[in-house]
């Protein structure tokens, strides 16, 4: 009984950390959420093996796409690596304000980094900053959707 509660708490914690990891670049959000699904599968069997494998595939695709798309969008728009870092730092700061704050601070961070460290000026820096931010935002969005859905699976498996 107590072991079951601990495993449920572990699965829920992994699901929550996975959602947070969708925003923070230091945590691999969807893989952590998938571990929560794995816990529910191994301990309780309340999630099917097929569902587990489908979500492993989705987690893998989301993780690979998150590595490819931001860099590609940044490259297409001429953004420097500094703009990507600026977008990341800006979105992390924006978390403390609101979802709108994440967008505003993410764009502002990319723009300022591009001007200060990317040696770009005017319109070029705006386009590059938008590309860096759009890439980061897209990656964050798909990770959040996957992690949130897996968290839902964990909660649904409990009840």
Secondary structure, 3 states (H helix, E strand, C coil): CHHHHHHHHHHHHHHHHHHHHCCCCCCCHHHHHHHHHHHHHHHHCCCCHHHHHHHHHHHHHHHHHHHHHHHHHHHHCCCCHHHHHHHHHHHHHHCCCCHHHHHHHHHHHHHHHHHHHCCCCHHHHHHHHHHHHHHHHHHHHHHHHHHHHHHHHHHHHHC
